[in-house]
Amino acid sequence: MLNPRYALVSYVKHPVGEFVEGLRRELHPELPHLPAHLTVLPPRYLAAGNNRATPPPNEATALETLGEMCRQVDPFEMVLGEVETFVPVTPTVFIRVAHAAYRMRELHERLNSGILSSEEQWPYMPHLTIVKMAAEEQALRAFEIARERWNRYEGNRRIAVDELTFVREGEKNTWVDLAPIPLGRSLVSGKSR
C-alpha cells in the first residue's frame, strides 16, 4: 500500500471480546477475523499524507507522538451498555459505552491532533463494534440477534482501558499491529535504565 491509513484502538481481551468475536463470526463469517476493539482514532492518513500524492510521514514519528501524549493519560474503566445500530447511516451493529464514554471522547480529542489529526466522517461516539454488514436489512437482522444474545450475557461488562495499539491498514480489510502504547507510563523498551 503506497499511502496506508492508520488507526488507534484499545483491544478488548476480556470475555466480552471473546463474546463479540464469536458473535461476529456467526453473523458475518465471510469477514476477515478482526479482534474486538474500541476505536480511539478511526482510520486516517497521517497528516502530511492526506494528499495521496504526498508520501506519509514516518510511522516512528506518529508512534513517538502517541507515546508522549498517552503517558499523560491515566488508565480508566468503562462499562458497556446496550446493543444498538447506526442504521440508516451505516449498516453497523455495536455495543454502546454506557459509563465513562466521556473518557474515550477526551482521549480521542487529545490524540486527534498534529500528525494524527483528521476530520472525522461522523461525530466520534465510543462503542464496541459487533459487525458491519453490507446492507441495512442484514444489519437489522444482526441487530435483533445481537441484542437478544447480549441480554443473556452474564459476564462482567466492565472494560479496562490501559493500553492502546497503533495499527496500519493492510491488504483486503486487514489491519497490522504496529506497537502497543500504554496509558500513564513510558513505552516498554528492551533497554534497561
TARASUL-V859555 format. One record per run of one state. SS is the DSSP state (A for helix, B for strand, O for the rest). FROM is the first residue (numbers start at 1). TO is the last residue. If there is no record, write none. Layout:
ss=SS from=FROM to=TO
ss=SS from=FROM to=TO
This chain:
ss=O from=1 to=5
ss=B from=6 to=11
ss=O from=12 to=14
ss=A from=15 to=27
ss=O from=28 to=36
ss=B from=37 to=44
ss=O from=45 to=46
ss=A from=47 to=49
ss=O from=50 to=58
ss=A from=59 to=70
ss=O from=71 to=75
ss=B from=76 to=85
ss=O from=86 to=91
ss=B from=92 to=99
ss=O from=100 to=100
ss=A from=101 to=111
ss=O from=112 to=113
ss=A from=114 to=116
ss=O from=117 to=126
ss=B from=127 to=132
ss=O from=133 to=135
ss=A from=136 to=152
ss=O from=153 to=157
ss=B from=158 to=161
ss=O from=162 to=162
ss=B from=163 to=169
ss=O from=170 to=174
ss=B from=175 to=182
ss=O from=183 to=193
